[in-house]
Amino acid sequence: RTMSSTTVPPSPALLQPLNVPYRLLLGPGPSNVPPRIQAAGAQQVIGHMHPEMFQIMDDIKKGIQYAFQTQNPLTIAVSGSGHCAMETALFNVVEKGDVVLIGVKGIWGERAADIAERIGAEVHLLTKPPGEAFTLKDVEKGLSEHKPSLFFITHGESSSGVVQPLDGFGELCHRYNCLLLVDSVASLGGAPIFMDKQGIDILYSGSQKVLNAPPGTAPISFSEAASKKMFSRKTKPPSLYVDMSWLANYWGCDGKPRTYHHTGPITNFFTLREGLAILAEKELRLPTVTTVSVPVGYEWKDIITYLMKNHSIEITGGLGPSAGKVFRIGLMGYNSTQANVDRVLDALRDALKHCPKSKI
Ligand code: PMP
């Protein structure tokens, strides 16, 4: 045997075709990836420093600013899962010896405390039984007792199914000279959150939950106050990979030409961009009146008349500039039920089968 001959044989299983079963993913993440996002992931890779890639990263930044409702220039996606964003927040903003207060009402507070301990921070826990949320009074007590420089809280506590109300928390923390760090991995896009209005200093999320992109990227944003603390620290952050001075440059946030830091997950950036684009499109939809494009080849009036005559359902056509282009379907209060959604969809299906369709 020569030195160059292999001694480890190829695995027979590996030589079989890739087999991924279809699963309906109704757990707390990942969620199923819609075809449009799958298609984005099937695109050919380009270089991580190509101008087109920087444009896509700029689009992502804009998408996150919209999703977070923030104007923070320091808004990026880290190359990793939700935990990576969690570490990015804590590794950059917290230094050894800093006092931090962690709201624990499930596993995510425990994880944040673990990370903060690894940095050598003085960690205090504010705990609530799983299933409950913190009140402003609870938090004020912790702030006045421990005088932390950072308070961590989870918005969507996926381990207990509780959403944490956030109004007033930013203002309260700032009164105590404390930064507010919020985990919205499980909630962003599904429960309202307003980073700037709610005074959140650091907010992060994940790609594989409501955004429906594959796991592997995580949006994060820092307020001016958080940036100030982060960029005036005495020591380097313990991780080079998530050092925000480097990442700010990679994401074009520091006004300097971008230089190589690491090779970003290019394909995941494509998919994250599409997830954010879909969210931006969805959020413009009025929940009480759903507009549906009139299918090509049909007369809008035929369908409306068919629904009324055969299903006793009223829906209407467009109005003004949307006349002839859309149907308008109202789902208001008492009428806003799953059963009515199913009924109108069945009726529309029936109408498409029976109304005249022009050949085009
Ligand atoms: N925070 C919350 C609220 C989560 O639900 C999760 C994922 N279940 C995480 C953080 C960690 O995210 P990841 O698994 O992407 O690292």
Residues whose N, C-alpha, C, O or C-beta is under 5 A from the ligand:
A	BS01	PMP	P28 S81 G82 H83 W108 G156 S158 D183 V185 A186 G206
